[in-house]
Amino acid sequence: MHGASHGDKDFLEYEDTRITFAETWALTCRFASALQNEVGIKQGDRVAIAMRNYPEWCISYMAIVALGAVVVPLNSWWKEEELHYGLTDCGAKTVSVDAKRLSYLLPMKEGLGLTLILAREDGDGADYRYESLLEGEPDVTMPMAAIQPDDDLCVIYTSGATGRPKGVILTHRGCISTILSWALFAAALKEARGGVSMFGDDPAILLGIPLFHVTGSHSIFLLSLVVGRKIVMTYRWDPDKAIDLINQEKITNFVGVPSQSYEMAQKVGSRAVPTLVDIGSGGAKRPPEHVRLLTDKFPAARPSSGYGLSETNAVGCVISLDDYQARPDSTGKVVPPITDLKIVSDDDQLTDVPVGEVGEDGRRSPANFRGYLNMPEATAEAICPAASA
């Protein structure tokens, strides 16, 4: 609801589609009402999203969460086997899809008892069309749900690099604590810089990473909803097109994996990019030489880097501005005020490890996940009782 306070400012842009903050809220209310009254979604149900980055992804996410249901953003790079695993693991029976994911899910639709909602694109076999569910009265109030702080918000799946992907259960308290801590951090930086915002005077961000990952869903999508920042979506990553879009849409912020900002630096050539004020990275450590390259190629922008985990709602450490220039190999400082991060011994007591010795990354925070879905042993291994005390 807070996002609607930004009114007629553009919020979601994709090719020829432009949706304001107020329009986004109205569409979310209508879709939530349709999910509840026509599709039959109830509080606590798990509802999946399996589509590429579209405005409909964001509206689906907000409508599901507003009902008190649990949103499950599935990896849009997954194919039949991975999608079958994810849906079986999380138990979601309703899925918002695009045409490609529809084609993957149709063979398992009957066996898994799926209800499929097709958005934006054409295709056969879906139970509903997203656009049809929005028809009817334009002014629909949001259905009310008695959501508690520690209710489940979403299930995010890890990459599965060390085995089957794990379903990370995040709560409303954890997500809201994260978004507000970032907003506080940005407000403090603005105060320290004499009123100069890290988001720019008319903030806009290029979305070049998947929304199914916490960097996309949290630090770009949800944070933008709070701070009034426009999101410009691309069909696929292209560094040349990214630079053109940054200039065309007067984009102020970019967040991506380090290789993306490096590719932009390689492709920018003689093009000026005057509106870009921050080039953030996440998902991996940016090499120190990239920091110097970005500073040289984008003189109006300042590189920054964030370190978080799916298990922490993406919150952790941030480094930016002169601090990053001076220490480009550093992870940065812990984001205040909700995160306590220490390097500790691998035991239940979280004993501090002396400086210079190797230890575990131990975090105490309301942003921490509730556990891994259907994996009690992995949960017990990751969450130490001392950290919850």
Helices and strands as residue ranges (DSSP letters): G 2-6, E 10-14, E 17-20, H 21-34, I 35-39, E 46-50, H 55-66, E 70-73, H 80-90, E 94-97, H 99-112, E 115-118, E 128-129, H 130-133, E 152-157, E 167-171, H 172-192, E 204-207, H 214-214, I 215-222, H 223-227, E 230-233, H 239-248, E 253-256, H 258-267, E 278-281, H 288-297, E 302-307, G 310-312, E 317-320, H 321-326, E 333-334, E 340-344, E 360-364, E 371-372, H 376-382, H 385-388
